[in-house]
Amino acid sequence: MKKIILCLLFAVFILPMKANEGMWFLMHIERLNYVDMQKMGLKLTPEEIYSVNHQSLKDAIVQFGGGCTAEIISKNGLVLTNHHCGYGQIAELSTEENDYLTNGFWAKSYAEELKPKSLSVRFFVRMDDVSQRILGKLNDAMSEADREKTINQEIAKIEKENNDGGKYTVSVKSFYNGNEFYYFVYQDYTDVRLVGTPPSSVGKFGGDTDNWEWPRHTGDFSIFRVYGDKDGNPADYAETNVPLQPKYHLPISTKGYKENDFAMILGYPGRTNRWMPAAGIDQNVNYAYPAWVEASKKAMDAMKVYMDKNQQVKLDYASSYASIANYWKNRDGMIQALTKHKTADEKRKKELIFNRWANSKVKGNNLDATDIKSSSSLMGAATTKAPQTKTEIEESLKYSGVMDIINDYYSQTNQKSKENNYLLMALRSSKLATIPSRMESMLSQLFSDKGNDFTTEKFLMKNKSDIDNFYNGFYAPLEEDVYKTQLTLYTTKTNEPITILFNAWMKYKEGTETFDAFIENAIAKSIFSSQEKLEAFILNPNEEQFKNDPLLLISKELFAKYRYKSEEDKALDDEFQKAYRMMIQGMREMNPNEKYYPDANSTLRLTYGKVLPLPVDKRNDASVNYFTTLKGTVAKYKPNDDEFDMPQKLIDLHKAKDFGPYADKAGHLPVNFLTDNDITGGNSGSPVLNGKGELIGLAFDGNIEAMAGDVIFDPELQRTINVDVRYILFIIDKYAGAKNIIDELTIKK
């Protein structure tokens, strides 16, 4: 009877994976997914999706700026991605006189295209499995430190062997927490220029209010172009560079879609934790995420005061504010979604099954008392032959205590995860936290062996570019208020704040000095509080003043606190990492016939599904709740509102129903649509493709239910929100009049 129950529990654990779940390696598509994809509507062959020797879809997909996805859409290197992915570069190129972020920008020729200071795209060349090679160098007797050292040594060899003398960037990545390893070969292009962007009232329509919500009406796209040298190789920016002639570019379909149509997305999803245990989810929901949400909101509130008063400040801080706001809403939504769906409880059920399976391997009467005692809690009578030899016993015991170790780790680190999130926001939200520690090494050279030709003027000239970059867009009043807010929050929320802040807080508690006054005084005395003060100090340096600079001392202590690990912490981490790896290995061993996909880690993946609605929503004017229309956009319009304003020309085009060739056959202009693809952060800007590999949309968000998607996939409620490519073409053509861009595209009507 117990054997039957155990089998039933295993069956619950290995229910068939939904076809739309998974972020798959392209090299595994033929073996794992191709039959399913064909049944759903794929018309391409695996070779047309991923080929090393011939052009394929993968040649048109790039990682954009290190954190988003984009796609090549013309033979002259046009790159399409989200507006929010290009947001930082658009803001950087904007001024009060030429406010491209607010008003939009459309280059009419190559000469008009704008080069941001730093932007790159990464092309994927090939990948391969090196698991056996690396795992063959390891053994169970190794400490985690020795294991990591051996892995890194082998990785260095693999990367050198495959970089073709420095032509390519090679990255070896760990998967399933160190149970598998693959290398990826890339080619990076750094001359990338802005070609076109809609105004923020289109590209960011709905703002923070609509972020992670459905129905959506956002034209979240922007267009760039990749340049290379005359031979098509990567090259630093130069006027002589020419538009890249890519191996492949995506054709665009204006035929539209209907419910249950096949939809495929390729992109670079950033991070998922689908193997995260229940205790890890509990830690995030109850400790880590609430701290992040609170600290983010306080930073945003402090920033907004100054951004609302000054347009140039608004432009300078637009990107950093948007990034903080996105994570703030994401983490808050994660708390709600994970709590509502009782995700940790579901994980605990699976962990119980795993524990029963692990312990069932060590049942039997052939183990002596010592063996039985060390095997944790045993269950019932033997279901298989009991292990006989020492090796067999060790093998059978290896999974039995794994979950206990993992749960103990989270129990001991809950409070620290909370404090680290407050500390991390203090370090991330103000440049006054980071500039001093980052510049310490450079300034130390003022007082080291200077050489015969040294002068402070030459030193300043040599380092002027770095200093300019550190203080680019720096607005002192905003930075000071954000820093005060974050340091106050961190000090009040942690059990062991850094010494300097603790001493100041004690003086405040004693009534001898306010905490704000302490921080204001530190800023006033610091050489880092403005670029002018720093450069004046370099020309007339004082070593004692430098070493005792109050902002430098605070910054160094903050970073030291964040990085510090005691020997006990290191031992705890090592034990946890090994147990986590064993948990994943054991769960896969328990269900050897299941199809597995690795967690996302910014490597190219494919996900497939369908165009699929959510339940009826009265807020959506569309006939079926899997798309939205321009009519719904206009219905949200609020004149002069930061989030729901609209360009008058767009309103006029809607009123006249002047949609050109981009209207749906039903007569409306589509704006956004839903699919059930499995994506996460990093997929922003990913192409949504039909069964023929034609571009039908651009992924840019998920619904609120998708926020739990980092740790669990809900096939019933989780959706990807996409910009309809017809809306993109409409904005480029009818709104902006940028027909030169339209003429470059391969459009399938």
N, C-alpha and C positions, 0 to 999 in steps of 0.2 A: 504493500500500500504506500509506504514512504517513497519507494522508487517511482511509483506512478505520480505522486504529488510533485516530486522533484522534476520529473519530465514535464509536467504541466507548467511548472514555474518557469522552466527554460523556454517553453513555447511562448509564454507571455513575453519573455525578454527578447525573443528573436522574431517578433511579428514582422512580416515583410515590410521593407522600407517603401514609403510612398515614392512613386516615380519622380515627383518633383523635388524631393529632398536630396541634397548633396551638392558639393562643390568638387568637381572631378578633374583629375589630371587629363590633359588632352591625349597623352600617350596611352592611356588606358581605355579610351572611349570605345574602340573596336571590341575589346574583350569584355567590358563590363556594361556598357550602356547602349551600344548601337542598335540592337534589336528593339529595345524599348523606345528609343528615339524614332526609329522608322515607323513603328506602330502609331506613334503620336503625330507623325506628319513630316519628319525630316526627309528631305530629298537629296541631301548631299552624301557623299561617301566619307568614311573616316579620313581618307587621304586628302580630301578637299578641306577638311577641318584642320588637320595637323599633319604636316609633311616637313621633313628635314631637307629633302632634295628638290622639292618643287614648291611653287607658290601655293599658299593655302590661307584660310581665314586667319590663322594665328599671326601672319605677317602684317595684318592690318590693325592689330590690337597692340596698344602701347600703354605702358605705365606713365602717368602724367604727373610730373612734379614730385614723384616719390610717394604720393599718397592717394591718387585717384587713377581712374582708367580713362582712356580716350581711344579714338579710332581714326584711321586714315580714310578720308572720303573722296580723295581726288588723286589723279595721276601726278599732280604737282604738290603733293605733300600737305594738303589741308587736313587739319586735325580738329575733330569735333569732340567736345567734352562738356561738362556741366558749367553753368555760370558760377556756381559756388566753388568749383574746382579752380577756375581761373580768377577767382575773386581777389586774391592777394595781389596778383600781377596787374589786374585791371586797376585796383586801388593805387598801387605803386605808380602806375603811369599817369594817374589822374592828378590834376591840380585844380585850384578854385577856378582858374581861367579855362581849363580844358578838363571838365569833370566827366570823364568817360564812364565812371561808375554810375553816376546818376543819369546821364543823358544818353549813354550808348556811344558806340564807335563803329564805323564801317570803312575799311580801307578800300579805295577804288583801284589801287595798283600795288604792285610789290613795293614800290618806293614809299608808300604811305604806311606800310605795316610797321608796328612798334615793337622794339626789343626791350623786354623787361631785364632787370639786372641779372637775375638768375632764374632759369627755367630749363628743364631738360625733359626729354621723353626717352623711354627705354623700350627697345624692340627685343622680343623674345626670339632667340635663334634655335635652341634645342634644349632637351633635358635628357637625363638618363639616371638609372637606378644604380647606386653604389652602396646599397645596404650591406651586401655580403662582404664587400671589401673592407668597410669600416667595422662592422660588427665582428669580423674575423680577427680584428686586432684587440678585442675586448674579452674580459672574462669576469665571472661573478665575484672573484676575490678582490677585484679592484675597488678602491675607494672612489667616491664620486669625483674627487679632484684628479685622481690618476686617470679615470675614465675620460674626463673632459680634456685633459692634456693629450691623451692618445688620439682622441677624436680630432682635436684641432691640428695636430701634427699631420694626420692623414688628409684632412681637409685642405691644408696648405699645399700638399703635393697635388691633389686633384685639381685645385684651382689653377696651379701653375701649368699643369699638363694640358689644360683646355682653353687657356686664354689667348692662344695663337700669338705669342710674343707681345702681349699687351693690347691686341686689337679688341678683345672682348673682355667684358666683366663677367666673372664666373662666381657663382654663389652656391655653396653646398648647404642645404637646409635639412634640419632634423624634423621627422614626422612621427606621429603617434608617441610623442614625448621621448624620442631617442630609440624607438624600435625599428625605424626605417630611415634611410638617407637618400636624397636625390641631389644631383647637381643641375644648375640652370645656367645657360650661357646667354648673355645679353649684349646688345650693342647700344651705346648711349649717344644721343645727340643733344648738344647744349645750345645750339642756335635755334631758338624757338620764338616766333614773333606773333603778336596779337594781330588778328585779321578783322574780327568783328565780335561785337557783344551787344545784346539788347540793353536798354536802360534797366536799372535795378527794379523799376516798377513792373517790369516784365520778368526779368531773370530771377528776381527774389520776391515775386508777388505772393502775398500771404505772410511773409516774414516768419518770425518766431511763433506767431499764433497758429499758422497752418503747418508748421514744421512737424513731421511725423503724423500728419492727419490726412484723412480722406473724407470728403472729396477735395481734390487739389486742382489748382488752375495756374500753375507756375510754368513759365517759359524758361526753364533752368538749362540754358545752353550758352556756350561761347565757342569761338572758332579761332584757331591758331594755325601757324604753318611751320613745318620743319625745314631747316636749311642745312646744307652740307657744302663741301668743297666741290669743285668742278667734276670730280670723279665720283661724287655721291658719298664720300666718306665723312664721318663726324669731324667738325672743325669749330674752333672758337669763332665767335662773332666777327664777321668781316663784311664789308660792303661788296666784296667780290664773290661771296658765297651765293649759291643758287638754290632754288626750291628743290627739295629731295624728290627723286623719282622712285617711289616705293615699289617693292616687289608686288604688292597687291593693295587695292583699295576697295572699300565696300560699295556695292551698288545700293541705291536707295529706292524703296518701293513706295508709291503713293496709292497703292490699291486698297490699303486699309486692312482690317482684320475683323473677325467676328468671335463670339464666345466659343471657347474650346479650341481655337486655332493654336497650333504649335508655336512656342516662343523659346528662343535659346539666347542665353547671355554669356559672353566671354568677358572676363575681367580679372582684376587683381584684388580680391577680397582681403581685407587687412588682418582681421583677427576674430576667430571664434574659439569657444571653449566647450564644445559639445560633450567632451568627456568630463567636464567639471563635476565633482561629486557634490552631494547635497550640502555638506558642511561648507564648501566653498561658496555655494549660492547663498546660504544663510549669512556668511560673512559679508558678502557684497551688499545684500539687502539690508542688513541690520547695522553694519559698521562702516564699510568703505564708501558705498554710494551716497548715503545721507550726508557724510562729511563733504564729499565732492560737490553735491548739490548746494549745500549751504554756502560753502566758500565761493563757488562759482557765481551764485546769485549776488553775493555781496560785492564781488569784483565787478560784475556787470553794472550794478547800481552806481558804484563809484565812478566807473568809466563814463556812463551815459550822461551824467551831470555835465561833464566838460564837452562831450561829443555833441550834445544838443545846442551848445552855445557857440560853437566854432566849426565851420564847415571843413576847414583844413584839418583840424583835429579829428573830425569825423572820418575823413578820408584816410588819415594816417593810421587810425586805430580800427578801421572797419573790419579788416581781416582778423585781427586778434579777438575783437569783440564777437564776431560771428562764430569763430572757433569755440570760444568759451560758451556762448549761448547754445550751440549745437550739442556740446557735451553735457551741459546743464540739463537740457530737456531730455537728452538720451538717457542719462543716469536716473533722472526722476521717473521717466517712463519705464525704465528697466525695473525699478523698485515696484511700481504698480503692476506691471505685467507679470513679473515673476511671483509676486504675492497672490495676484488674482488667480493665476493658473496653477498655484500650488506646485510649482516646478520642483522645489526641493523635496517635497513629499513623494513625487513621482520618481525622482532619482533614488530616494532612500529604498523604495520598493525594489528597484533593480539592483541596488547594492546588497540587499538582503538575499536576493537570488544568487548573486555572485558569491557571497559568503558561504551560502549553503553548498554551492557547487565546489568551491575551493576546499571546504572542510570534508566534502564527500570523498575527495581523493585520498584522504588519509584514514579512512575507516578500516576496521579489521582487527582480528585478534592476534595477528603476527607481530604487532609492534609491542616493544617492551614498555614498562611503566614510564621510563624517562622520555621515550619517543611520544607516548600518548600525552604526557603532561605538556610537552612543548608544542603540541599541535593545535592549541587553542581549544575551542568547544567542538566536540565531535558529534556526529549525528548517526543514530540508528545502526543497523547492520550493514555489512559491506555490500556494495552493489557491483564492485569489480574486484579483481584479485588485489589483495593488499600488497603494498610495496615490501620487498624482502631485503634488498641490499641497502647499504648506507646511502649510495647515490640515489636509489629509488626513493628512499625516505626523504632525503633532502629535496628531491624534485617535487614530491607530493606536498611538502610543507610550504613551498615557496610563496603561495598565494594566500595562505590561511590567515595571516595577521596583517595583511596589507591595509584593509579599511580601518583597522584600529589605529595604525600609524598615521594615516591621512586625517582621520577625525581628530586625533590628538594634536596634530600640527595646527589645524585651524583653530582649535580651542585655545591654544597658546598664543596665536597671532592675531586674534580678533581685535583687541584693543590697539595693537600696533598698526593694523591696517587702517583703522580710523584716524589715528594721529598722523600717519604718513600721507593720507589724502589732504588733510589740512596743511601739512608741511609742503606737499607738492604744489598746491595752489599758491602758497606764499612765494614759492620759488618761480612759478611760471607766470604769474599775473602781473608782475612789475619788473621792469628792467633794473630798478635799483637793487633788486636781489641778485641779479645775475652779472651785471656789468663789473662790479668790483672783483669777484672771484675769477672771472674770465680774463681780466686784464692784469691780474696780479703778476703772472709770470713775465709779461711784457715789461711792466714797470720796474720789476726787480732788476732788469738789465741796466737801468739808470745808475744803479749803485754797485754793479759788478765791474769786472775788468773792462774798461771802456776803449782801450786802444789809443794810439797817438792822435788820430784824426777825429776823435769823438767830440761832438758839440751837442748841446741839448737841441739846438735848431735842426741839426741833421737827424737826430733821433726822432723828433716830432715829424719831420718830413717823411722819414722812412715808414712810420707807423700811422700816418694821417688817414690813409684809406681805411684801415681797420677801425680806427676811432670813429670815422664818419659812419661806418656801417653799424657800429654799436649804438650810436646816438641818432640814427636815421629815424625821423618821425617821433622823436622824443619830446614829450610835452610835460615839463616838470610838475605843474600843479596836479595833473591827472596821476602821474606816477607816484607822487608823494601820498595822495589820498588813498590810492589802491594799496600801496605798501603798508600804510598805517592800518588800514582795515584788515588786511590779511595777517599782519603780525599780531594784532590784538586778538583776532579770532583764534589763531594758532596757539597763542599763549594761554588763553582761557580754556581751550578744549583739550589740552594735552596734560598728562600726568607729570611729564618730565620735560618742560621746555628747555631751550638752550640757556646756558648760564647767564649770558648778558641780558636776555629778555626776562629771565626769572628774577634777577636782581632788580631790574627796573620795575617789574610788577610788584615786588615786595615793597619797594619805596612808595609805589602808588597805593598799595593796601595800607601802608603806614600813614598815608596822607602827606608825605614829604614831597612828592612829585607826581604829576599825572603821567600816565603811560604815553599819551599822545605827545606831551611836551618832550618826553625822552626821545621819541622817534624823530620829532621835528628838529630837535637839537642835534641829533646824529646826522640828519640830512644836511642841516645848515653848516656843520663843521666838515663835512666830507668833501674830498676833492672829486668825488664821482657824481655829485649831485647835478652837474651840468657839463657839457662838453667844453664850455669856455673855462670853467674852473680847472678841469683836468689838463687842458692844454697850457694854461698859465702855470700850473704846478710842474709840468714837464720842463718848461723853460727855466724854472727856478726850483729844482727839486730839494726835498728835505727827507732824508731816510727815516728819521724818527716819526715825522708826521705821517709818512706813508704806512709804516708798520702799525701805527696806532689809529689809523683812520677808522672811525666808528662804523661806517657802512661796510668796509672791508671785513672788520672783525665779526659783524653780524652775519654777513654773507658766508664767510668761511665756516662759522659754527653751524649755520643752517645746512649747508651742503655736507659737512662732516656728520651731522646728526642723521641726515637722510641716508648716507652711505654706510653708517656704522653697523657692524655686525659683531657681536661678541662670539667667543669660541662656542658657546652654547647655541647661539643663533645659527652659526655655520653648521654645527652638527645636526641641528633640527632640520635645517634646509636640505642637507645632504640625504638624511633619512627620508624626508618627504619626497624628494625628487625620485629617489629609487623606488619608493612605494608607489608613486603615481605612475611611473613607467611600468611597474609590475602589474598594476591594476589594469591598465590598457592592454598589456600583453595577455593577461589572463582572460579578460573579457572577450578578446578576439579568439583566443584559444578555445574558450567555452563554446563559441558559435563559429566554427571554422568555415562553414558554408555561406555565411552572410557576406554581402558586398559592402565593403567599407570605403569611406572617403576620409582623407585626413583633414584635420582642422585647418582653417584658412590661416595663412601666414605671409600674405603679400606676394604669393606666386600665382601664375596664370591658371585660372580654373574655368571650367564650363559648367553651367547649370541649365537645366531644361525643364519646361513645364508648359502651361497653357495660358491663354488669355482667359481670365476667370473673374466673375463678379464677387462682390461682397453682398450680404443681405441688403434689401431695399433700404435706402437712406433718403428721407424726405428733403434733406439739404441739397441733394443732387438733382439738377433739372433734367439730366439725361434719361432716356427711355429705359436703359438698363444700367445697373450700378457697376459697370466696369470701365466707363469712360466719362469724361466731362467735356463741356463745350465752351466756346467763347461767350455764349449767352450767360452761362453760370459765372464766368469771370466778371462780366459787366454787372451782374447782380450783386457781387461783393464790393463793387467800386465805392470808395470813400474819398472824396476830393481832399487832397493835401495830407492824407494819412500816411504815416511812415511805411505801413505794411500793405495797404489796400488802395493806394492811388493808382491811376492808370493814365497813360499818354492819351491826349485827346484824339490823336489820329487813329489810335486803335479803336476807340469808341465809335468814331465816325465810320471806320471800315465795317464794324459790326452792324451799325445802324443801316448802312447801305447794302449789307450782305455781300460786300465786295471781297469774296474769299478766293478769287482766281480759280486755278485748277486744284486747289488744296482742300476743298470742301468734301465731306463724306457724301456718298451717293444719296444719303437720306436728307442732305441739304444743310447740315450743321457743320461748323468748323470744330474738329476735335482738338482738344488741348492736352489732356493727360489720360492715361489708361492703366489698367491693372493686369498684372500677370502673377502667377503663383511661384515664380522662380525663387530659389534659395540664394539670397545675397546678404552682404553685410557691408560695413564701412570699408571703403577702398574700391567697391564696385561703382561708386558714383562716377558717372560718365560712361559706363559700360554700354556697348551697343545691344539693343534688343533686336534679334534677327528672326525672320520667318523661316519656314522649312527649306527655302531655296538659298538661305544665307544672305538675304537682302535686309537692309536696315529699315526697321519700322518704328523705332523709337530709341530713347535714351534713358537709361535707368538713373534715377536721382534720389529716391527716398523709399521708405517703407511705411506702412501704417503702424498705429500705436501698438497693435498686437505683435508686430514684428520685432518689437524691442527686446522680447525675450529670446529672439533668434540666435543670439550669440551662444546660448547654452542649450536651447531646445528648439526644434522646428515644429510649428503647428500648421499642418496642411489645410486645416479648415479655415483659419482666420488670417494666416500670415500672407501678406501680399507685397509685391514690388510695385512702386509707383513710377511711371515712365512718362516722359514728354513724347507726345506723338510727333513723328518726324514731319508730318504734314503741317503741324503748327510751327515747327522750326522753319520750314521752307516758306510758309506764309509770312512770318516775321521778317525773314531775310529779303523776300521778294516784294510783297505788297506793302509792308510797313516801312522797311528801310530802303527799298529801291536798290538793293545791292545785287543787281542782276549779273555782275561780273562773277560773283560767288556761285550763283545758280548755274551759270554757264560752265563752270568747272566740274559739276557733279554728273555722275552717271545715274540718271533717274529712269526707273522702270515704271511706266504708267499703266 
